[in-house]
Amino acid sequence: DQISQLRVVAQQQSITGVNGDADVIALIMVMNLTVVAVSTIRDGRHLGTRSYFPQVPADTEPAETMAGFISQYYAEREAPVRVLCSPLPQDVAFLSDGLSNAVGAQTGRRVTFTTPQRGKAREWLEQTAENARLAAQERLASRIGLETRFAALRAVTGLSQIQRIECFDISHTQGELTVASCVVFGVEGAQKDQYRRYSIEGITPGDDYAAMHQALTRRFARAQREGGILPDVLLIDGGAGQVAQAQAVLSALAIDSVYLLGVAKGVGRRAGEERLIRPKTSTGQGGEETRLDPHDPALHLIQQVRDEAHRFAITGHRARRQKARTQSDLEKIPGVGAKRRQALLTHFGGMRGLRHASVAELAKVPGISMSLAEGIQAWLHEGADAPIEDRSGHSQQDQTTQDLISQDQVSQEQIG
């Protein structure tokens, strides 16, 4: 049963042979691939191992790479007083001093970096290094498969090289809260740090063509202004109409170096039946539809990128819809404007925490007087019939005016 399973997991986590808190970090470099595995041990228990793939120049020394990784890794989290690593980082004394200053005020202890040569600590370092090697093997195998797919796509498109693929998709619910997604793939796979979402405003609800036009205009106009990188291949999740919108944007910006390809679902809407659509030229040529063999690696790459764009668009739309629902609940409360809504949600972490807050807790939020806190709690539990009086010195009319100004500023930021 679940209790027995949890007990087994707890027993496995407790058997480390390493007392207290420690991080175990192992770095390997193979075939121009760098992998850093980090095992986390807290109170003598192994909490898990995670692998990272930093992008570094091929001629970088392992100790230098380790130093750079450690600096970035502990910039986002507190370091334990004991770090077991291989190899030792470059300028280890400097790193130790910097991290010790950060944690010393709380623990009174110094962060140390060591490469153990024997005992349980050595076993954990070797095991972490083995995890790094396994992660490298998986990544290299995936890279080989991806290279095969990229080669197949080059053959289909006739392009001599493809280094960057972007794909756009649109998501909304009955035309409301439309979100456009842009995902990026390179020869190493998904480049998630370069993903982008666009909140679409100012269009007729449900007009996917206008949504696609706005998202693509914002993406490529900015790239043109700032000298940004352009994709070799631009995939559009949609049919001829969506492709025409993309073609219009690229033509208006005089961008002719991007290979445009639409990905439309087949009649049965089943994987492998996708129709690939090329844009028409100014002379009316092109616009042909083709279908690849369901087993073609090029089609598999297109499906992979398209599916990721779809996933990214849906999650973005759902997040925006949830935020809108939360905001709309608070917007109904008289005397609570945009700034106060944001302060309340930030302080309590959402509507659930807000509904469970006492009057005294509500009054601790900046801008919330005791009388307004009483009214907010009454409204949350009794509804619109609850009287709300704010004796903080702001009239309802003044607050409404402030709300309109704040909302207008938020709207302009979203559109920009």
C-alpha positions as CSV (number, residue, x, y, z in Angstrom):
1,D,0.0,0.0,0.0
2,Q,1.0,3.7,-0.2
3,I,2.2,3.8,3.5
4,S,4.5,0.9,2.9
5,Q,5.8,2.4,-0.3
6,L,6.5,5.7,1.5
7,R,8.3,3.8,4.2
8,V,10.6,2.1,1.7
9,V,11.4,5.4,0.0
10,A,12.2,7.0,3.3
11,Q,14.5,4.1,4.2
12,Q,16.3,4.3,0.8
13,Q,16.8,8.1,1.2
14,S,18.2,7.7,4.7
15,I,21.0,5.3,3.7
16,T,23.7,7.6,2.4
17,G,26.6,7.2,4.8
18,V,27.1,11.0,4.6
19,N,26.2,12.8,7.7
20,G,24.4,16.2,7.8
21,D,24.0,18.4,4.7
22,A,26.0,18.0,1.5
23,D,25.9,18.5,-2.2
24,V,27.7,16.1,-4.5
25,I,28.7,17.6,-7.8
26,A,30.3,15.6,-10.7
27,L,31.2,17.1,-14.1
28,I,32.1,15.1,-17.2
29,M,32.8,16.3,-20.8
30,V,32.4,14.0,-23.7
31,M,32.0,14.7,-27.5
32,N,31.6,18.4,-27.0
33,L,28.9,17.8,-24.4
34,T,29.2,19.0,-20.8
35,V,27.1,17.4,-18.1
36,V,27.0,18.3,-14.4
37,A,25.1,16.0,-12.0
38,V,24.2,17.2,-8.6
39,S,23.1,14.9,-5.8
40,T,21.4,16.6,-2.8
41,I,21.9,15.2,0.7
42,R,20.1,16.8,3.6
43,D,20.2,15.5,7.2
44,G,22.0,12.4,5.9
45,R,19.2,11.6,3.4
46,H,19.6,11.5,-0.4
47,L,16.8,13.7,-1.9
48,G,17.7,13.1,-5.5
49,T,20.1,13.7,-8.4
50,R,19.6,16.2,-11.2
51,S,21.7,16.6,-14.4
52,Y,22.5,20.0,-16.1
53,F,23.9,20.6,-19.5
54,P,25.7,24.0,-19.5
55,Q,26.7,25.4,-22.9
56,V,30.5,26.1,-22.8
57,P,33.2,26.5,-25.4
58,A,34.9,23.3,-26.4
59,D,38.3,24.3,-25.2
60,T,37.1,25.3,-21.7
61,E,39.0,23.5,-18.8
62,P,36.8,21.3,-16.6
63,A,37.9,23.2,-13.4
64,E,36.9,26.5,-15.0
65,T,33.5,25.1,-16.1
66,M,32.9,23.7,-12.6
67,A,33.7,27.2,-11.1
68,G,31.2,28.9,-13.4
69,F,28.5,26.3,-12.7
70,I,28.9,26.5,-9.0
71,S,28.7,30.3,-9.0
72,Q,25.4,30.2,-11.0
73,Y,24.0,27.2,-9.1
74,Y,24.4,28.8,-5.7
75,A,23.3,32.2,-6.8
76,E,19.8,30.8,-6.7
77,R,19.9,28.6,-3.6
78,E,21.7,28.3,-0.3
79,A,24.9,26.3,-0.3
80,P,25.4,23.5,2.3
81,V,28.6,23.7,4.4
82,R,30.0,20.7,2.6
83,V,30.3,20.3,-1.2
84,L,31.9,17.1,-2.6
85,C,32.9,17.7,-6.2
86,S,35.0,16.4,-9.0
87,P,36.9,18.2,-10.3
88,L,37.6,20.9,-7.8
89,P,36.6,24.3,-9.1
90,Q,39.0,26.9,-10.3
91,D,39.8,29.6,-7.6
92,V,38.3,27.3,-5.0
93,A,39.4,29.5,-2.1
94,F,37.6,32.5,-3.7
95,L,34.4,30.5,-4.2
96,S,34.6,29.2,-0.6
97,D,35.0,32.7,0.8
98,G,32.1,34.1,-1.2
99,L,29.7,31.3,-0.3
100,S,30.8,31.3,3.3
101,N,30.0,35.0,3.7
102,A,26.5,34.3,2.4
103,V,25.7,31.4,4.8
104,G,28.1,32.2,7.6
105,A,25.8,34.7,9.3
106,Q,23.2,32.0,9.7
107,T,25.3,28.9,10.4
108,G,28.6,30.3,11.6
109,R,30.3,27.7,9.5
110,R,32.5,27.8,6.4
111,V,31.5,26.2,3.0
112,T,34.2,23.7,2.0
113,F,34.9,22.0,-1.3
114,T,36.6,18.6,-1.3
115,T,37.2,15.6,-3.6
116,P,37.0,12.6,-1.3
117,Q,39.4,9.7,-2.0
118,R,37.8,7.0,0.1
119,G,34.8,6.0,2.1
120,K,31.1,6.6,1.6
121,A,31.7,10.1,0.4
122,R,33.8,8.8,-2.4
123,E,31.2,6.2,-3.3
124,W,28.6,9.0,-3.6
125,L,30.9,11.1,-5.8
126,E,31.4,8.1,-8.1
127,Q,27.7,7.3,-8.2
128,T,26.9,10.9,-9.0
129,A,29.5,10.8,-11.8
130,E,27.9,7.6,-13.1
131,N,24.6,9.5,-13.2
132,A,26.3,12.2,-15.3
133,R,27.6,9.6,-17.7
134,L,24.2,8.0,-18.1
135,A,22.7,11.4,-18.7
136,A,25.3,12.1,-21.3
137,Q,24.6,8.8,-23.1
138,E,20.9,9.6,-23.2
139,R,21.5,13.2,-24.5
140,L,24.0,12.0,-27.1
141,A,21.5,9.3,-28.3
142,S,18.8,11.9,-28.5
143,R,21.2,14.2,-30.3
144,I,21.9,11.5,-32.9
145,G,18.2,11.0,-33.5
146,L,17.6,14.7,-33.7
147,E,20.4,15.1,-36.2
148,T,18.8,12.5,-38.3
149,R,15.5,14.4,-38.2
150,F,17.2,17.7,-39.0
151,A,18.9,16.1,-42.0
152,A,15.6,14.7,-43.2
153,L,14.0,18.1,-42.9
154,R,16.8,19.7,-44.9
155,A,16.1,17.2,-47.6
156,V,12.4,18.1,-47.6
157,T,12.9,21.8,-47.6
158,G,16.0,21.9,-49.9
159,L,17.8,24.1,-47.3
160,S,21.6,23.6,-47.0
161,Q,21.4,24.1,-43.2
162,I,18.8,24.4,-40.5
163,Q,20.1,25.7,-37.1
164,R,16.9,27.2,-35.7
165,I,13.2,26.3,-36.0
166,E,10.4,28.4,-34.5
167,C,6.8,27.4,-34.3
168,F,3.7,29.6,-33.5
169,D,0.4,28.4,-32.2
170,I,-2.8,30.1,-30.9
171,S,-4.9,29.1,-27.9
172,H,-8.1,30.6,-26.4
173,T,-11.5,29.6,-25.0
174,Q,-14.4,30.8,-27.2
175,G,-12.2,33.7,-28.3
176,E,-11.4,35.0,-24.8
177,L,-7.9,35.6,-23.3
178,T,-6.1,34.6,-26.5
179,V,-2.4,33.6,-26.1
180,A,0.1,32.9,-28.8
181,S,3.1,30.7,-28.2
182,C,6.5,30.6,-29.9
183,V,8.8,27.7,-29.2
184,V,12.4,27.3,-30.5
185,F,14.3,24.2,-31.5
186,G,17.9,23.9,-32.5
187,V,20.2,21.0,-33.3
188,E,20.5,20.4,-29.5
189,G,16.7,20.2,-29.1
190,A,14.2,22.5,-27.4
191,Q,15.7,25.9,-26.4
192,K,13.2,26.6,-23.6
193,D,15.0,29.7,-22.4
194,Q,14.0,31.3,-25.7
195,Y,10.3,30.3,-25.6
196,R,7.9,33.3,-25.7
197,R,4.2,33.9,-25.1
198,Y,2.2,36.8,-26.4
199,S,-1.0,38.0,-24.8
200,I,-3.2,39.0,-27.7
201,E,-5.3,42.2,-27.3
202,G,-7.4,44.4,-29.5
203,I,-8.8,41.9,-32.0
204,T,-12.2,40.4,-32.7
205,P,-12.7,37.5,-30.2
206,G,-12.0,34.2,-31.9
207,D,-10.2,35.7,-34.9
208,D,-7.2,33.4,-35.1
209,Y,-5.9,35.0,-38.2
210,A,-5.6,38.4,-36.5
211,A,-4.1,36.8,-33.4
212,M,-1.4,35.1,-35.5
213,H,-0.8,38.3,-37.5
214,Q,-0.3,40.3,-34.2
215,A,2.0,37.7,-32.6
216,L,4.2,37.4,-35.7
217,T,4.4,41.1,-36.2
218,R,5.5,41.7,-32.6
219,R,8.1,38.9,-32.9
220,F,9.7,39.8,-36.2
221,A,9.3,43.6,-36.0
222,R,11.2,43.5,-32.7
223,A,13.9,41.2,-34.3
224,Q,14.3,43.7,-37.1
225,R,14.5,46.7,-34.8
226,E,17.1,45.1,-32.5
227,G,19.0,43.0,-35.0
228,G,17.7,39.8,-33.4
229,I,18.2,36.3,-34.7
230,L,15.8,34.9,-37.3
231,P,14.7,31.3,-37.7
232,D,15.7,29.2,-40.7
233,V,12.3,27.5,-40.6
234,L,9.1,29.0,-39.4
235,L,6.3,26.5,-38.7
236,I,2.7,27.7,-38.3
237,D,0.2,25.5,-36.6
238,G,-2.7,26.0,-39.1
239,G,-3.8,25.9,-42.7
240,A,-3.6,28.2,-45.7
241,G,-5.2,31.1,-44.0
242,Q,-2.7,31.1,-41.1
243,V,0.2,30.7,-43.6
244,A,-1.1,33.7,-45.6
245,Q,-1.0,35.8,-42.4
246,A,2.6,34.8,-41.7
247,Q,3.6,35.5,-45.3
248,A,2.0,38.9,-45.1
249,V,4.0,39.8,-42.0
250,L,7.3,38.6,-43.5
251,S,6.6,40.4,-46.7
252,A,5.7,43.7,-45.0
253,L,9.0,43.6,-43.1
254,A,10.9,42.6,-46.2
255,I,12.1,39.3,-44.6
256,D,12.8,36.7,-47.3
257,S,15.4,34.5,-45.5
258,V,12.8,32.4,-43.5
259,Y,11.4,29.2,-44.9
260,L,7.7,29.3,-44.1
261,L,5.7,26.1,-43.6
262,G,2.2,25.5,-42.4
263,V,1.2,22.3,-40.5
264,A,-2.4,21.5,-40.9
265,K,-4.2,18.5,-39.4
266,G,-5.4,15.9,-41.9
267,V,-9.0,14.8,-42.4
268,G,-8.9,12.3,-39.7
269,R,-6.9,14.6,-37.4
270,R,-4.6,11.7,-36.7
271,A,-0.9,11.9,-36.3
272,G,0.9,11.1,-39.5
273,E,-1.9,12.7,-41.7
274,E,-0.6,16.3,-41.4
275,R,-0.7,18.4,-44.5
276,L,2.3,20.7,-45.0
277,I,1.5,24.0,-46.7
278,R,3.8,26.4,-48.5
279,P,2.8,30.0,-49.0
280,K,1.7,31.4,-52.3
281,T,4.0,33.9,-54.1
282,S,3.0,37.4,-55.3
283,T,2.4,35.8,-58.7
284,G,0.1,33.3,-57.3
285,Q,2.5,30.4,-57.6
286,G,3.1,28.0,-54.7
287,G,0.6,27.2,-52.0
288,E,0.8,23.5,-52.7
289,E,0.1,21.0,-50.0
290,T,2.2,17.9,-49.4
291,R,2.1,14.9,-47.1
292,L,5.1,13.1,-45.9
293,D,5.3,9.4,-45.1
294,P,4.2,8.8,-41.5
295,H,7.6,7.2,-40.8
296,D,9.6,10.1,-42.3
297,P,12.0,11.6,-39.7
298,A,11.3,15.0,-41.0
299,L,7.6,14.7,-40.2
300,H,8.5,13.4,-36.7
301,L,10.6,16.6,-36.1
302,I,7.7,18.8,-37.4
303,Q,5.3,17.0,-35.1
304,Q,7.6,17.3,-32.1
305,V,8.0,21.0,-32.5
306,R,4.3,21.6,-33.3
307,D,3.1,19.6,-30.3
308,E,5.5,21.5,-28.1
309,A,4.1,24.8,-29.4
310,H,0.6,23.5,-28.8
311,R,1.4,22.5,-25.2
312,F,3.1,25.8,-24.5
313,A,0.1,27.8,-25.8
314,I,-2.4,25.9,-23.8
315,T,-0.6,26.2,-20.5
316,G,-0.1,29.9,-21.1
317,H,-3.8,30.4,-21.9
318,R,-4.9,28.4,-18.8
319,A,-2.6,30.4,-16.6
320,R,-4.0,33.7,-18.1
321,R,-7.6,32.4,-17.7
322,Q,-7.0,31.4,-14.0
323,K,-5.4,34.8,-13.3
324,A,-8.4,36.5,-14.9
325,R,-10.8,34.6,-12.8
326,T,-9.0,35.4,-9.7
327,Q,-8.7,39.1,-10.6
328,S,-12.4,39.2,-11.6
329,D,-13.5,38.0,-8.1
330,L,-11.5,40.7,-6.4
331,E,-12.6,43.4,-8.9
332,K,-16.2,42.9,-7.6
333,I,-15.2,44.2,-4.1
334,P,-15.8,48.0,-3.8
335,G,-12.7,49.9,-2.7
336,V,-10.2,47.3,-3.9
337,G,-8.4,48.7,-6.9
338,A,-5.6,47.2,-9.0
339,K,-2.8,48.0,-6.6
340,R,-4.7,46.6,-3.6
341,R,-5.7,43.5,-5.5
342,Q,-2.1,42.8,-6.4
343,A,-0.9,43.4,-2.8
344,L,-3.6,41.1,-1.4
345,L,-2.8,38.3,-3.9
346,T,0.9,38.6,-3.4
347,H,0.6,38.6,0.4
348,F,-1.7,35.6,0.6
349,G,-0.6,33.7,-2.5
350,G,-4.0,33.6,-4.2
351,M,-7.7,33.6,-3.5
352,R,-7.6,30.5,-1.3
353,G,-5.3,32.1,1.2
354,L,-7.2,35.3,1.0
355,R,-10.5,33.7,1.9
356,H,-9.0,32.0,4.9
357,A,-7.4,35.3,6.2
358,S,-8.6,36.9,9.4
359,V,-9.5,40.6,9.6
360,A,-6.2,41.3,11.5
361,E,-4.2,39.5,8.8
362,L,-5.9,41.4,6.0
363,A,-5.2,44.7,7.8
364,K,-1.5,43.9,7.7
365,V,-1.4,44.3,3.9
366,P,-0.1,47.7,2.9
367,G,-3.0,50.0,1.8
368,I,-5.7,47.9,3.7
369,S,-7.2,49.7,6.7
370,M,-8.9,47.9,9.5
371,S,-12.4,49.0,8.3
372,L,-11.6,47.9,4.7
373,A,-10.3,44.6,6.0
374,E,-13.6,44.0,7.8
375,G,-15.5,44.8,4.6
376,I,-13.3,42.6,2.4
377,Q,-13.7,39.6,4.7
378,A,-17.5,40.2,4.9
379,W,-17.7,40.4,1.1
380,L,-15.7,37.3,0.6
381,H,-18.0,35.3,3.0
382,E,-21.3,37.0,2.5
383,G,-21.2,38.3,-1.1
384,A,-22.2,41.5,-2.7
385,D,-24.8,42.4,0.0
386,A,-22.0,43.0,2.6
387,P,-21.5,46.7,3.3
388,I,-17.9,48.0,2.8
389,E,-16.6,51.2,4.3
390,D,-13.1,52.4,3.9
391,R,-12.1,55.0,6.5
392,S,-8.5,55.2,5.3
393,G,-9.0,58.7,3.9
394,H,-9.8,57.8,0.3
395,S,-13.3,58.2,-1.0
396,Q,-14.9,55.5,-3.2
397,Q,-14.8,58.0,-6.2
398,D,-11.1,58.7,-5.7
399,Q,-10.3,55.0,-5.5
400,T,-12.3,54.3,-8.7
401,T,-10.4,56.9,-10.5
402,Q,-7.1,55.4,-9.3
403,D,-8.3,51.9,-10.4
404,L,-9.1,53.2,-13.9
405,I,-5.6,54.7,-14.2
406,S,-4.0,51.5,-13.0
407,Q,-6.0,49.3,-15.3
408,D,-5.1,51.5,-18.2
409,Q,-1.4,51.2,-17.4
410,V,-1.7,47.4,-17.1
411,S,-3.5,47.2,-20.4
412,Q,-0.9,49.2,-22.2
413,E,1.9,47.1,-20.8
414,Q,0.2,43.9,-22.0
415,I,-0.2,45.2,-25.5
416,G,3.3,46.4,-25.7
